Amino acid sequence: MESENLKITIRLGKMLFPITVKRREEEIYRAAEKLINERLNFYAGKYQHQGDETYMAMAILDIAVALKKDEQKKDASPLMEKVTTLLQEIESSGLIDKK
């Protein structure tokens, strides 16, 4: 029987990280590795001679900001609050009948 966990090595820039992941999540880790390295390479090309730590920090910030923006897009609670308020205003105005 195949183990649920898998040992893989992730390369981020020049650093190697041996980690154990769930076998079904390996593809996600590989995609994250690729994304991080793409951002590292982008910043290394754009801001030369800054150092690996700076590139890593820029890449982390870039990815974190994108993640937070995506979370905000998916957060429907402010929209639902507005819709609820509008429905209450419409109902109280008598324009529609509550049943």
KETOR-462374 format. One record per residue: x, y, z of N, C-alpha, C, CB in turn; residue number from 1. Coordinates in nm, 3 decimals. Glycine has a CB too. Layout:
# residues N
atom n_c1=X, n_c2=Y, n_c3=Z, ca_c1=X, ca_c2=Y, ca_c3=Z, c_c1=X, c_c2=Y, c_c3=Z, cb_c1=X, cb_c2=Y, cb_c3=Z, num=NUM .
...
# end
This chain:
# residues 99
atom n_c1=0.084, n_c2=-0.119, n_c3=0.000, ca_c1=0.000, ca_c2=0.000, ca_c3=0.000, c_c1=0.088, c_c2=0.124, c_c3=0.000, cb_c1=-0.095, cb_c2=0.000, cb_c3=0.121, num=1 .
atom n_c1=0.053, n_c2=0.219, n_c3=-0.084, ca_c1=0.129, ca_c2=0.341, ca_c3=-0.098, c_c1=0.099, c_c2=0.435, c_c3=0.018, cb_c1=0.098, cb_c2=0.409, cb_c3=-0.232, num=2 .
atom n_c1=0.205, n_c2=0.497, n_c3=0.074, ca_c1=0.189, ca_c2=0.589, ca_c3=0.185, c_c1=0.114, c_c2=0.715, c_c3=0.141, cb_c1=0.326, cb_c2=0.628, cb_c3=0.244, num=3 .
atom n_c1=0.038, n_c2=0.772, n_c3=0.233, ca_c1=-0.035, ca_c2=0.895, ca_c3=0.205, c_c1=0.062, c_c2=1.013, c_c3=0.193, cb_c1=-0.140, cb_c2=0.923, cb_c3=0.314, num=4 .
atom n_c1=0.176, n_c2=1.003, n_c3=0.260, ca_c1=0.276, ca_c2=1.110, ca_c3=0.259, c_c1=0.387, c_c2=1.082, c_c3=0.160, cb_c1=0.334, cb_c2=1.128, cb_c3=0.398, num=5 .
atom n_c1=0.448, n_c2=1.190, n_c3=0.115, ca_c1=0.553, ca_c2=1.182, ca_c3=0.015, c_c1=0.662, c_c2=1.281, c_c3=0.052, cb_c1=0.499, cb_c2=1.210, cb_c3=-0.128, num=6 .
atom n_c1=0.787, n_c2=1.239, n_c3=0.046, ca_c1=0.900, ca_c2=1.328, ca_c3=0.072, c_c1=0.943, c_c2=1.390, c_c3=-0.060, cb_c1=1.019, cb_c2=1.253, cb_c3=0.140, num=7 .
atom n_c1=0.945, n_c2=1.523, n_c3=-0.063, ca_c1=0.988, ca_c2=1.595, ca_c3=-0.183, c_c1=1.088, c_c2=1.703, c_c3=-0.142, cb_c1=0.866, cb_c2=1.658, cb_c3=-0.258, num=8 .
atom n_c1=1.160, n_c2=1.754, n_c3=-0.239, ca_c1=1.250, ca_c2=1.865, ca_c3=-0.216, c_c1=1.203, c_c2=1.982, c_c3=-0.300, cb_c1=1.398, cb_c2=1.826, cb_c3=-0.250, num=9 .
atom n_c1=1.180, n_c2=2.092, n_c3=-0.233, ca_c1=1.136, ca_c2=2.215, ca_c3=-0.299, c_c1=1.257, c_c2=2.308, c_c3=-0.309, cb_c1=1.019, cb_c2=2.283, cb_c3=-0.220, num=10 .
atom n_c1=1.277, n_c2=2.364, n_c3=-0.426, ca_c1=1.386, ca_c2=2.461, ca_c3=-0.447, c_c1=1.324, c_c2=2.599, c_c3=-0.459, cb_c1=1.470, cb_c2=2.427, cb_c3=-0.575, num=11 .
atom n_c1=1.366, n_c2=2.688, n_c3=-0.369, ca_c1=1.325, ca_c2=2.827, ca_c3=-0.375, c_c1=1.450, c_c2=2.911, c_c3=-0.393, cb_c1=1.246, cb_c2=2.870, cb_c3=-0.245, num=12 .
atom n_c1=1.470, n_c2=2.960, n_c3=-0.514, ca_c1=1.595, ca_c2=3.029, ca_c3=-0.544, c_c1=1.709, c_c2=2.930, c_c3=-0.535, cb_c1=1.618, cb_c2=3.149, cb_c3=-0.449, num=13 .
atom n_c1=1.806, n_c2=2.962, n_c3=-0.451, ca_c1=1.922, ca_c2=2.875, ca_c3=-0.432, c_c1=1.905, c_c2=2.781, c_c3=-0.314, cb_c1=2.048, cb_c2=2.958, cb_c3=-0.412, num=14 .
atom n_c1=1.793, n_c2=2.790, n_c3=-0.244, ca_c1=1.772, ca_c2=2.711, ca_c3=-0.122, c_c1=1.690, c_c2=2.586, c_c3=-0.151, cb_c1=1.703, cb_c2=2.795, cb_c3=-0.015, num=15 .
atom n_c1=1.726, n_c2=2.478, n_c3=-0.087, ca_c1=1.654, ca_c2=2.352, ca_c3=-0.098, c_c1=1.583, c_c2=2.322, c_c3=0.033, cb_c1=1.750, cb_c2=2.237, cb_c3=-0.136, num=16 .
atom n_c1=1.459, n_c2=2.278, n_c3=0.024, ca_c1=1.381, ca_c2=2.245, ca_c3=0.142, c_c1=1.322, c_c2=2.106, c_c3=0.127, cb_c1=1.269, cb_c2=2.349, cb_c3=0.165, num=17 .
atom n_c1=1.380, n_c2=2.008, n_c3=0.197, ca_c1=1.318, ca_c2=1.875, ca_c3=0.195, c_c1=1.197, c_c2=1.877, c_c3=0.289, cb_c1=1.420, cb_c2=1.764, cb_c3=0.238, num=18 .
atom n_c1=1.081, n_c2=1.840, n_c3=0.237, ca_c1=0.959, ca_c2=1.841, ca_c3=0.318, c_c1=0.877, c_c2=1.716, c_c3=0.289, cb_c1=0.876, cb_c2=1.968, cb_c3=0.290, num=19 .
atom n_c1=0.788, n_c2=1.687, n_c3=0.381, ca_c1=0.695, ca_c2=1.577, ca_c3=0.363, c_c1=0.556, c_c2=1.637, c_c3=0.342, cb_c1=0.697, cb_c2=1.478, cb_c3=0.485, num=20 .
atom n_c1=0.491, n_c2=1.596, n_c3=0.235, ca_c1=0.358, ca_c2=1.648, ca_c3=0.201, c_c1=0.263, c_c2=1.531, c_c3=0.178, cb_c1=0.364, cb_c2=1.740, cb_c3=0.076, num=21 .
atom n_c1=0.137, n_c2=1.560, n_c3=0.180, ca_c1=0.039, ca_c2=1.458, ca_c3=0.143, c_c1=0.053, c_c2=1.436, c_c3=-0.008, cb_c1=-0.109, cb_c2=1.502, cb_c3=0.181, num=22 .
atom n_c1=0.053, n_c2=1.312, n_c3=-0.046, ca_c1=0.073, ca_c2=1.275, ca_c3=-0.186, c_c1=-0.024, c_c2=1.350, c_c3=-0.278, cb_c1=0.054, cb_c2=1.123, cb_c3=-0.203, num=23 .
atom n_c1=-0.148, n_c2=1.366, n_c3=-0.235, ca_c1=-0.248, ca_c2=1.434, ca_c3=-0.319, c_c1=-0.223, c_c2=1.584, c_c3=-0.330, cb_c1=-0.387, cb_c2=1.411, cb_c3=-0.262, num=24 .
atom n_c1=-0.135, n_c2=1.640, n_c3=-0.246, ca_c1=-0.105, ca_c2=1.783, ca_c3=-0.249, c_c1=0.029, c_c2=1.816, c_c3=-0.316, cb_c1=-0.105, cb_c2=1.836, cb_c3=-0.109, num=25 .
atom n_c1=0.099, n_c2=1.715, n_c3=-0.365, ca_c1=0.229, ca_c2=1.740, ca_c3=-0.427, c_c1=0.219, c_c2=1.842, c_c3=-0.540, cb_c1=0.289, cb_c2=1.610, cb_c3=-0.479, num=26 .
atom n_c1=0.120, n_c2=1.829, n_c3=-0.624, ca_c1=0.105, ca_c2=1.920, ca_c3=-0.738, c_c1=0.089, c_c2=2.065, c_c3=-0.691, cb_c1=-0.016, cb_c2=1.878, cb_c3=-0.824, num=27 .
atom n_c1=0.019, n_c2=2.084, n_c3=-0.582, ca_c1=0.001, ca_c2=2.219, ca_c3=-0.527, c_c1=0.136, c_c2=2.276, c_c3=-0.482, cb_c1=-0.100, cb_c2=2.218, cb_c3=-0.409, num=28 .
atom n_c1=0.214, n_c2=2.195, n_c3=-0.414, ca_c1=0.347, ca_c2=2.240, ca_c3=-0.368, c_c1=0.438, c_c2=2.270, c_c3=-0.487, cb_c1=0.411, cb_c2=2.133, cb_c3=-0.277, num=29 .
atom n_c1=0.430, n_c2=2.188, n_c3=-0.590, ca_c1=0.513, ca_c2=2.211, ca_c3=-0.710, c_c1=0.471, c_c2=2.341, c_c3=-0.780, cb_c1=0.502, cb_c2=2.091, cb_c3=-0.808, num=30 .
atom n_c1=0.341, n_c2=2.366, n_c3=-0.785, ca_c1=0.292, ca_c2=2.490, ca_c3=-0.846, c_c1=0.335, c_c2=2.611, c_c3=-0.763, cb_c1=0.137, cb_c2=2.487, cb_c3=-0.860, num=31 .
atom n_c1=0.330, n_c2=2.598, n_c3=-0.631, ca_c1=0.375, ca_c2=2.707, ca_c3=-0.544, c_c1=0.525, c_c2=2.733, c_c3=-0.562, cb_c1=0.344, cb_c2=2.675, cb_c3=-0.396, num=32 .
atom n_c1=0.601, n_c2=2.625, n_c3=-0.572, ca_c1=0.745, ca_c2=2.636, ca_c3=-0.597, c_c1=0.771, c_c2=2.713, c_c3=-0.726, cb_c1=0.810, cb_c2=2.495, cb_c3=-0.603, num=33 .
atom n_c1=0.698, n_c2=2.679, n_c3=-0.829, ca_c1=0.714, ca_c2=2.745, ca_c3=-0.959, c_c1=0.678, c_c2=2.893, c_c3=-0.950, cb_c1=0.628, cb_c2=2.676, cb_c3=-1.066, num=34 .
atom n_c1=0.567, n_c2=2.922, n_c3=-0.884, ca_c1=0.523, ca_c2=3.061, ca_c3=-0.869, c_c1=0.627, c_c2=3.144, c_c3=-0.794, cb_c1=0.388, cb_c2=3.066, cb_c3=-0.795, num=35 .
atom n_c1=0.676, n_c2=3.092, n_c3=-0.684, ca_c1=0.777, ca_c2=3.164, ca_c3=-0.605, c_c1=0.901, c_c2=3.189, c_c3=-0.687, cb_c1=0.812, cb_c2=3.086, cb_c3=-0.477, num=36 .
atom n_c1=0.949, n_c2=3.088, n_c3=-0.757, ca_c1=1.070, ca_c2=3.104, ca_c3=-0.838, c_c1=1.050, c_c2=3.202, c_c3=-0.954, cb_c1=1.114, cb_c2=2.969, cb_c3=-0.891, num=37 .
atom n_c1=0.931, n_c2=3.202, n_c3=-1.012, ca_c1=0.903, ca_c2=3.300, ca_c3=-1.117, c_c1=0.910, c_c2=3.442, c_c3=-1.061, cb_c1=0.763, cb_c2=3.275, cb_c3=-1.178, num=38 .
atom n_c1=0.853, n_c2=3.463, n_c3=-0.943, ca_c1=0.856, ca_c2=3.596, ca_c3=-0.881, c_c1=1.000, c_c2=3.633, c_c3=-0.840, cb_c1=0.762, cb_c2=3.601, cb_c3=-0.758, num=39 .
atom n_c1=1.075, n_c2=3.537, n_c3=-0.787, ca_c1=1.215, ca_c2=3.562, ca_c3=-0.753, c_c1=1.294, c_c2=3.606, c_c3=-0.876, cb_c1=1.279, cb_c2=3.437, cb_c3=-0.690, num=40 .
atom n_c1=1.276, n_c2=3.533, n_c3=-0.984, ca_c1=1.348, ca_c2=3.565, ca_c3=-1.108, c_c1=1.306, c_c2=3.701, c_c3=-1.163, cb_c1=1.323, cb_c2=3.457, cb_c3=-1.212, num=41 .
atom n_c1=1.178, n_c2=3.734, n_c3=-1.151, ca_c1=1.130, ca_c2=3.864, ca_c3=-1.197, c_c1=1.201, c_c2=3.976, c_c3=-1.121, cb_c1=0.977, cb_c2=3.875, cb_c3=-1.179, num=42 .
atom n_c1=1.202, n_c2=3.966, n_c3=-0.989, ca_c1=1.263, ca_c2=4.072, ca_c3=-0.909, c_c1=1.415, c_c2=4.074, c_c3=-0.922, cb_c1=1.226, cb_c2=4.055, cb_c3=-0.763, num=43 .
atom n_c1=1.477, n_c2=3.959, n_c3=-0.939, ca_c1=1.622, ca_c2=3.954, ca_c3=-0.960, c_c1=1.658, c_c2=4.022, c_c3=-1.092, cb_c1=1.672, cb_c2=3.809, cb_c3=-0.958, num=44 .
atom n_c1=1.574, n_c2=4.007, n_c3=-1.192, ca_c1=1.599, ca_c2=4.071, ca_c3=-1.321, c_c1=1.570, c_c2=4.220, c_c3=-1.319, cb_c1=1.517, cb_c2=4.006, cb_c3=-1.428, num=45 .
atom n_c1=1.469, n_c2=4.259, n_c3=-1.242, ca_c1=1.428, ca_c2=4.399, ca_c3=-1.238, c_c1=1.516, c_c2=4.483, c_c3=-1.146, cb_c1=1.284, cb_c2=4.408, cb_c3=-1.194, num=46 .
atom n_c1=1.556, n_c2=4.427, n_c3=-1.035, ca_c1=1.637, ca_c2=4.500, ca_c3=-0.935, c_c1=1.767, c_c2=4.424, c_c3=-0.912, cb_c1=1.558, cb_c2=4.518, cb_c3=-0.800, num=47 .
atom n_c1=1.857, n_c2=4.440, n_c3=-1.002, ca_c1=1.983, ca_c2=4.365, ca_c3=-0.995, c_c1=2.069, c_c2=4.411, c_c3=-0.877, cb_c1=2.062, cb_c2=4.380, cb_c3=-1.126, num=48 .
atom n_c1=2.148, n_c2=4.318, n_c3=-0.827, ca_c1=2.246, ca_c2=4.342, ca_c3=-0.721, c_c1=2.182, c_c2=4.378, c_c3=-0.587, cb_c1=2.340, cb_c2=4.454, cb_c3=-0.762, num=49 .
atom n_c1=2.064, n_c2=4.327, n_c3=-0.561, ca_c1=1.998, ca_c2=4.354, ca_c3=-0.433, c_c1=2.018, c_c2=4.242, c_c3=-0.332, cb_c1=1.850, cb_c2=4.376, cb_c3=-0.455, num=50 .
atom n_c1=2.046, n_c2=4.124, n_c3=-0.377, ca_c1=2.068, ca_c2=4.013, ca_c3=-0.284, c_c1=1.948, c_c2=3.920, c_c3=-0.275, cb_c1=2.100, cb_c2=4.065, cb_c3=-0.147, num=51 .
atom n_c1=1.977, n_c2=3.794, n_c3=-0.248, ca_c1=1.873, ca_c2=3.691, ca_c3=-0.246, c_c1=1.765, c_c2=3.718, c_c3=-0.141, cb_c1=1.936, cb_c2=3.556, cb_c3=-0.219, num=52 .
atom n_c1=1.803, n_c2=3.768, n_c3=-0.024, ca_c1=1.703, ca_c2=3.795, ca_c3=0.080, c_c1=1.604, c_c2=3.902, c_c3=0.035, cb_c1=1.772, cb_c2=3.839, cb_c3=0.210, num=53 .
atom n_c1=1.653, n_c2=4.003, n_c3=-0.033, ca_c1=1.566, ca_c2=4.109, ca_c3=-0.083, c_c1=1.470, c_c2=4.054, c_c3=-0.187, cb_c1=1.648, cb_c2=4.225, cb_c3=-0.142, num=54 .
atom n_c1=1.520, n_c2=3.973, n_c3=-0.278, ca_c1=1.434, ca_c2=3.914, ca_c3=-0.381, c_c1=1.328, c_c2=3.825, c_c3=-0.317, cb_c1=1.518, cb_c2=3.833, cb_c3=-0.481, num=55 .
atom n_c1=1.368, n_c2=3.748, n_c3=-0.216, ca_c1=1.274, ca_c2=3.660, ca_c3=-0.147, c_c1=1.166, c_c2=3.743, c_c3=-0.078, cb_c1=1.348, cb_c2=3.570, cb_c3=-0.045, num=56 .
atom n_c1=1.207, n_c2=3.850, n_c3=-0.012, ca_c1=1.110, ca_c2=3.936, ca_c3=0.056, c_c1=1.013, c_c2=3.999, c_c3=-0.044, cb_c1=1.182, cb_c2=4.046, cb_c3=0.136, num=57 .
atom n_c1=1.065, n_c2=4.045, n_c3=-0.157, ca_c1=0.979, ca_c2=4.105, ca_c3=-0.260, c_c1=0.881, c_c2=4.002, c_c3=-0.314, cb_c1=1.064, cb_c2=4.163, cb_c3=-0.374, num=58 .
atom n_c1=0.929, n_c2=3.882, n_c3=-0.339, ca_c1=0.842, ca_c2=3.776, ca_c3=-0.392, c_c1=0.734, c_c2=3.739, c_c3=-0.291, cb_c1=0.926, cb_c2=3.651, cb_c3=-0.428, num=59 .
atom n_c1=0.772, n_c2=3.728, n_c3=-0.164, ca_c1=0.675, ca_c2=3.694, ca_c3=-0.060, c_c1=0.568, c_c2=3.802, c_c3=-0.050, cb_c1=0.746, cb_c2=3.675, cb_c3=0.076, num=60 .
atom n_c1=0.611, n_c2=3.927, n_c3=-0.048, ca_c1=0.515, ca_c2=4.037, ca_c3=-0.040, c_c1=0.422, c_c2=4.038, c_c3=-0.160, cb_c1=0.589, cb_c2=4.172, cb_c3=-0.028, num=61 .
atom n_c1=0.478, n_c2=4.021, n_c3=-0.278, ca_c1=0.400, ca_c2=4.020, ca_c3=-0.402, c_c1=0.292, c_c2=3.912, c_c3=-0.396, cb_c1=0.492, cb_c2=3.998, cb_c3=-0.524, num=62 .
atom n_c1=0.330, n_c2=3.792, n_c3=-0.357, ca_c1=0.237, ca_c2=3.679, ca_c3=-0.352, c_c1=0.134, c_c2=3.700, c_c3=-0.241, cb_c1=0.313, cb_c2=3.547, cb_c3=-0.329, num=63 .
atom n_c1=0.176, n_c2=3.752, n_c3=-0.126, ca_c1=0.083, ca_c2=3.776, ca_c3=-0.016, c_c1=-0.021, c_c2=3.882, c_c3=-0.054, cb_c1=0.159, cb_c2=3.820, cb_c3=0.110, num=64 .
atom n_c1=0.021, n_c2=3.987, n_c3=-0.121, ca_c1=-0.073, ca_c2=4.092, ca_c3=-0.165, c_c1=-0.174, c_c2=4.033, c_c3=-0.264, cb_c1=0.004, cb_c2=4.211, cb_c3=-0.229, num=65 .
atom n_c1=-0.125, n_c2=3.953, n_c3=-0.358, ca_c1=-0.216, ca_c2=3.890, ca_c3=-0.455, c_c1=-0.316, c_c2=3.799, c_c3=-0.383, cb_c1=-0.136, cb_c2=3.809, cb_c3=-0.559, num=66 .
atom n_c1=-0.270, n_c2=3.726, n_c3=-0.283, ca_c1=-0.358, ca_c2=3.638, ca_c3=-0.206, c_c1=-0.465, c_c2=3.718, c_c3=-0.132, cb_c1=-0.276, cb_c2=3.554, cb_c3=-0.106, num=67 .
atom n_c1=-0.426, n_c2=3.827, n_c3=-0.068, ca_c1=-0.521, ca_c2=3.910, ca_c3=0.005, c_c1=-0.622, c_c2=3.974, c_c3=-0.090, cb_c1=-0.447, cb_c2=4.019, cb_c3=0.084, num=68 .
atom n_c1=-0.578, n_c2=4.018, n_c3=-0.207, ca_c1=-0.670, ca_c2=4.074, ca_c3=-0.305, c_c1=-0.772, c_c2=3.969, c_c3=-0.348, cb_c1=-0.594, cb_c2=4.128, cb_c3=-0.428, num=69 .
atom n_c1=-0.726, n_c2=3.848, n_c3=-0.369, ca_c1=-0.814, ca_c2=3.739, ca_c3=-0.410, c_c1=-0.914, c_c2=3.708, c_c3=-0.299, cb_c1=-0.732, cb_c2=3.614, cb_c3=-0.446, num=70 .
atom n_c1=-0.869, n_c2=3.710, n_c3=-0.174, ca_c1=-0.959, ca_c2=3.685, ca_c3=-0.061, c_c1=-1.068, c_c2=3.792, c_c3=-0.056, cb_c1=-0.880, cb_c2=3.682, cb_c3=0.071, num=71 .
atom n_c1=-1.031, n_c2=3.917, n_c3=-0.080, ca_c1=-1.128, ca_c2=4.025, ca_c3=-0.077, c_c1=-1.233, c_c2=4.008, c_c3=-0.187, cb_c1=-1.059, cb_c2=4.159, cb_c3=-0.091, num=72 .
atom n_c1=-1.190, n_c2=3.963, n_c3=-0.303, ca_c1=-1.284, ca_c2=3.939, ca_c3=-0.413, c_c1=-1.386, c_c2=3.831, c_c3=-0.376, cb_c1=-1.210, cb_c2=3.899, cb_c3=-0.540, num=73 .
atom n_c1=-1.339, n_c2=3.733, n_c3=-0.302, ca_c1=-1.425, ca_c2=3.620, ca_c3=-0.267, c_c1=-1.510, c_c2=3.646, c_c3=-0.143, cb_c1=-1.341, cb_c2=3.498, cb_c3=-0.245, num=74 .
atom n_c1=-1.480, n_c2=3.752, n_c3=-0.068, ca_c1=-1.555, ca_c2=3.783, ca_c3=0.053, c_c1=-1.683, c_c2=3.855, c_c3=0.014, cb_c1=-1.470, cb_c2=3.870, cb_c3=0.151, num=75 .
atom n_c1=-1.790, n_c2=3.781, n_c3=0.017, ca_c1=-1.919, ca_c2=3.836, ca_c3=-0.026, c_c1=-1.996, c_c2=3.899, c_c3=0.089, cb_c1=-2.002, cb_c2=3.728, cb_c3=-0.090, num=76 .
atom n_c1=-1.946, n_c2=3.893, n_c3=0.212, ca_c1=-2.023, ca_c2=3.943, ca_c3=0.325, c_c1=-2.056, c_c2=4.091, c_c3=0.315, cb_c1=-1.949, cb_c2=3.918, cb_c3=0.453, num=77 .
atom n_c1=-1.965, n_c2=4.181, n_c3=0.272, ca_c1=-2.006, ca_c2=4.321, ca_c3=0.258, c_c1=-2.118, c_c2=4.338, c_c3=0.155, cb_c1=-1.886, cb_c2=4.406, cb_c3=0.218, num=78 .
atom n_c1=-2.110, n_c2=4.262, n_c3=0.047, ca_c1=-2.214, ca_c2=4.269, ca_c3=-0.055, c_c1=-2.348, c_c2=4.219, c_c3=0.000, cb_c1=-2.174, cb_c2=4.186, cb_c3=-0.179, num=79 .
atom n_c1=-2.343, n_c2=4.110, n_c3=0.075, ca_c1=-2.465, ca_c2=4.055, ca_c3=0.132, c_c1=-2.527, c_c2=4.151, c_c3=0.232, cb_c1=-2.437, cb_c2=3.920, cb_c3=0.200, num=80 .
atom n_c1=-2.445, n_c2=4.220, n_c3=0.310, ca_c1=-2.496, ca_c2=4.320, ca_c3=0.404, c_c1=-2.568, c_c2=4.432, c_c3=0.330, cb_c1=-2.382, cb_c2=4.378, cb_c3=0.490, num=81 .
atom n_c1=-2.510, n_c2=4.477, n_c3=0.220, ca_c1=-2.569, ca_c2=4.584, ca_c3=0.140, c_c1=-2.701, c_c2=4.537, c_c3=0.079, cb_c1=-2.472, cb_c2=4.630, cb_c3=0.029, num=82 .
atom n_c1=-2.705, n_c2=4.416, n_c3=0.026, ca_c1=-2.827, ca_c2=4.362, ca_c3=-0.033, c_c1=-2.936, c_c2=4.350, c_c3=0.074, cb_c1=-2.800, cb_c2=4.223, cb_c3=-0.098, num=83 .
atom n_c1=-2.900, n_c2=4.303, n_c3=0.192, ca_c1=-2.997, ca_c2=4.291, ca_c3=0.301, c_c1=-3.053, c_c2=4.427, c_c3=0.338, cb_c1=-2.932, cb_c2=4.226, cb_c3=0.424, num=84 .
atom n_c1=-2.967, n_c2=4.527, n_c3=0.349, ca_c1=-3.012, ca_c2=4.663, ca_c3=0.381, c_c1=-3.106, c_c2=4.717, c_c3=0.274, cb_c1=-2.890, cb_c2=4.757, cb_c3=0.397, num=85 .
atom n_c1=-3.070, n_c2=4.697, n_c3=0.149, ca_c1=-3.154, ca_c2=4.743, ca_c3=0.039, c_c1=-3.290, c_c2=4.673, c_c3=0.039, cb_c1=-3.085, cb_c2=4.720, cb_c3=-0.095, num=86 .
atom n_c1=-3.291, n_c2=4.543, n_c3=0.065, ca_c1=-3.417, ca_c2=4.469, ca_c3=0.071, c_c1=-3.505, c_c2=4.521, c_c3=0.185, cb_c1=-3.390, cb_c2=4.319, cb_c3=0.090, num=87 .
atom n_c1=-3.444, n_c2=4.550, n_c3=0.299, ca_c1=-3.520, ca_c2=4.603, ca_c3=0.411, c_c1=-3.579, c_c2=4.740, c_c3=0.377, cb_c1=-3.430, cb_c2=4.615, cb_c3=0.536, num=88 .
atom n_c1=-3.503, n_c2=4.823, n_c3=0.308, ca_c1=-3.552, ca_c2=4.955, ca_c3=0.268, c_c1=-3.669, c_c2=4.942, c_c3=0.170, cb_c1=-3.439, cb_c2=5.038, cb_c3=0.205, num=89 .
atom n_c1=-3.657, n_c2=4.850, n_c3=0.075, ca_c1=-3.762, ca_c2=4.828, ca_c3=-0.023, c_c1=-3.888, c_c2=4.777, c_c3=0.046, cb_c1=-3.716, cb_c2=4.728, cb_c3=-0.132, num=90 .
atom n_c1=-3.873, n_c2=4.681, n_c3=0.137, ca_c1=-3.988, ca_c2=4.626, ca_c3=0.208, c_c1=-4.056, c_c2=4.732, c_c3=0.294, cb_c1=-3.945, cb_c2=4.508, cb_c3=0.295, num=91 .
atom n_c1=-3.976, n_c2=4.813, n_c3=0.362, ca_c1=-4.034, ca_c2=4.916, ca_c3=0.449, c_c1=-4.100, c_c2=5.028, c_c3=0.370, cb_c1=-3.926, cb_c2=4.974, cb_c3=0.540, num=92 .
atom n_c1=-4.062, n_c2=5.044, n_c3=0.246, ca_c1=-4.121, ca_c2=5.150, ca_c3=0.162, c_c1=-4.258, c_c2=5.110, c_c3=0.109, cb_c1=-4.028, cb_c2=5.183, cb_c3=0.046, num=93 .
atom n_c1=-4.291, n_c2=4.982, n_c3=0.118, ca_c1=-4.420, ca_c2=4.935, ca_c3=0.071, c_c1=-4.421, c_c2=4.905, c_c3=-0.078, cb_c1=-4.526, cb_c2=5.035, cb_c3=0.103, num=94 .
atom n_c1=-4.308, n_c2=4.911, n_c3=-0.143, ca_c1=-4.304, ca_c2=4.884, ca_c3=-0.288, c_c1=-4.327, c_c2=4.737, c_c3=-0.320, cb_c1=-4.170, cb_c2=4.929, cb_c3=-0.345, num=95 .
atom n_c1=-4.292, n_c2=4.650, n_c3=-0.225, ca_c1=-4.318, ca_c2=4.508, ca_c3=-0.246, c_c1=-4.390, c_c2=4.453, c_c3=-0.124, cb_c1=-4.185, cb_c2=4.429, cb_c3=-0.272, num=96 .
atom n_c1=-4.468, n_c2=4.350, n_c3=-0.144, ca_c1=-4.539, ca_c2=4.287, ca_c3=-0.034, c_c1=-4.454, c_c2=4.175, c_c3=0.024, cb_c1=-4.676, cb_c2=4.232, cb_c3=-0.081, num=97 .
atom n_c1=-4.446, n_c2=4.170, n_c3=0.157, ca_c1=-4.379, ca_c2=4.059, ca_c3=0.223, c_c1=-4.479, c_c2=3.946, c_c3=0.237, cb_c1=-4.320, cb_c2=4.101, cb_c3=0.361, num=98 .
atom n_c1=-4.440, n_c2=3.826, n_c3=0.204, ca_c1=-4.531, ca_c2=3.712, ca_c3=0.215, c_c1=-4.477, c_c2=3.610, c_c3=0.309, cb_c1=-4.556, cb_c2=3.649, cb_c3=0.081, num=99 .
# end
